[in-house]
Amino acid sequence: MYIKYGSFSLLGYEASLSVRVEAVRSSLGFNTTRMVRFDIDGELVNTDQYAVTTRLSAIQSAFNIDYQDIGLYHDNNSPTVHVLANGGDNLTGNKVLYADYPQTKDGEYVTGRKFKIGIGAEIYASETNILEYKDTITYKGNGGPVWKWIDNPWWGYYPVMVAPRSLQTITHEGYVVGMLGYELPPTPFFSPPFEDNVKRVVQFIGPDRYPRANIGYRTNWVYTYTLYNFDDFIRPTHL
């Protein structure tokens, strides 16, 4: 077996490969993406220091380029399960994270050179398009009488009823965040004239931009209801 990055191959005895996959979850605990990292641990061995330089220069040139497939391949060039493709669900593309040359002692570089290289990417792995959802109901007023306080210079303040009942205002607002596209807001609880349709607000906020894709599409909504009868049974919508 051997490691290949793009079209460049490391010899079977030159390097080994370790793979780490870490789940990324939303604030509500849903899987969203996975952070994938391929770490190459290698050593060049040659009795000719100039040959070491030539081979090391080739490795450095190959890994100075981002956005290449990386993985472990069989001798017949068929891929193993440890291959990180640069396309498909890869949101960031494969990036070279680091190159490390850990030792310079005891004949290091004269007959060989140790090296470490890391390749990483963030992969789409969402279990649902809806990452976040929040709906809120706010009541203003209870439909009861309207009172006005009168200031009498002799007796002080006293209430006077100016209307036997009042209107109740309900504000219905919230937001939803879609992973790969916009979700629609919920249907209003009331139709006009009970919904004040000129006050309706629906807002679409653009997603987060990744090198290879966009994710996180937010939709906000605000509905305003005006009722002549008291209503305290409305509750927020939920999924």
Secondary structure, DSSP 8 states (H G I E B T S, - for coil): -EEEETTEEE-TTTEEEEEEEEEEE-TTS-EEEEEEEEEEEEEEE-S-HHHHHHHHHHHHHHTT--S--EEEE-TTS-EEEEEE-SSTTBSS--EEEEEE-----TTTTTSEEEEEEEEEEEEE--S-SEEEEEEEEEEE--S--EEEEEEETTTEEEEEEEES---EEEEEEEEEEESSS-------SS-TTTB-GGG-EEEEE--EE-SS-EE-EEEEEEEEEEESS----------
